[in-house]
Amino acid sequence: MHAETTLQIAPDHPAFAGHFPGVPMLPGVVLLDAAIHAAQQTLCQPASADSLNTACQISSAKFLSPVGPGETLSIFCTSSASGSIRFDISSGGRKVATGTLVLPPP
């Protein structure tokens, strides 16, 4: 199953404060959170809000290009038969992060 969602990174996002002064970059943890949230919302369609609070495993993650204020991200998720979910995050034509998640069973 495939899913795609977009996320607009606000220029005043609090994660930019201090990361890094003069050259703001979105921290990788924010990208991972967006990928996990997109996978849970679009592929798993949880039965309750509580299931969104369960932990997942990050099997792999690569950060390929910095994300700055005001960028629009496209998040692509693809589930496999093994239960893992591949994510790719891009901004325009530039891939910024990729990886694999393993979500707990519903």
N, C-alpha and C positions, 0 to 999 in steps of 0.2 A: 504494500500500500504506500502511496506517495501523498505528501501534503506540502503545501507552501503557505507561508504567512509573511507579512511584512511588519517591520518595527521601525518607527521613526525615533531617532535618538535626539532628544531635545538638546539644544545648545547649552542650556543651564542644568543639565542632568547633574545631580550631586556627586556622581562618581568621578567627574572631571576635576573636582576640587583637590588640588595637590597631586594630581596624576597626569601630567607633570606640569609644573609651573612654566608658563610660556609656550608649551607645546602639549596641549591637552590630548590625551589618548584614553579611550574607553578601556577599563581594565578587562582582562580576559575572563575573570569570574562573572562579569555582567553578560558577556557573550555566551558563556556556558549556561547561565541561568535562563537566558532567552531561548537557547536550544532545548533545554529540558522542558521549559514551559510550553514551547511550541509542540514538542513531541507528545507531551501529556494531553494537551488540549486537542490536537488535530488527529492523532493516531489512536490514542487509547480511549478517548471519550469516557472519562471516569464517571462512575455512578454517583459519586458524591464529592463534595468539596474536600472532605477529609483525605481522599485518595491522592489529592494533589500535594499533600504534605509528606508523602512517603519518600524515602531516600531512593536514589538510583545510583547505578555504578557508571562512572565515566571510564570506559575501556581505553579510549585514546582521545587526544585532542591536540590539534596543531593550530597555532595562531600565525597566520601568514602575512597579514598586513594590518597596520594600525587603523582604528576607527576614530574619527574625529567628531566634534560637535556638529549636529544638524544632519548627519548622514542618515539615509534610509537603507535599512538592511532587509534583504530577502533571506528567509530561512527555509531551506528545503529539508524535509525529513523523509526517509525511506525505511520502512520496516522490512526485516528479513524473516524467513521461516524459522530461524533460530531464536527469534525474539529480540535480537539487537536492532537498534535504530541508528542509521547513518545520518549525520547532519552535515549540511554545507551552508555556510553563511557568506553572502556576498553583498557588496555595495556597488551598484552599477555593474560593470563587467568585471570587477575585481573580487576575487575570492579572499575573504578575510579570516575564515576559520573553518575547520573541518574536524570530524571526529565520529566516535561511536559511543552510544549510550546503551545501557541495559536497564530497563525499567522493571520494577517488581511486578509479578503477575497481579491481575485485577482481583 
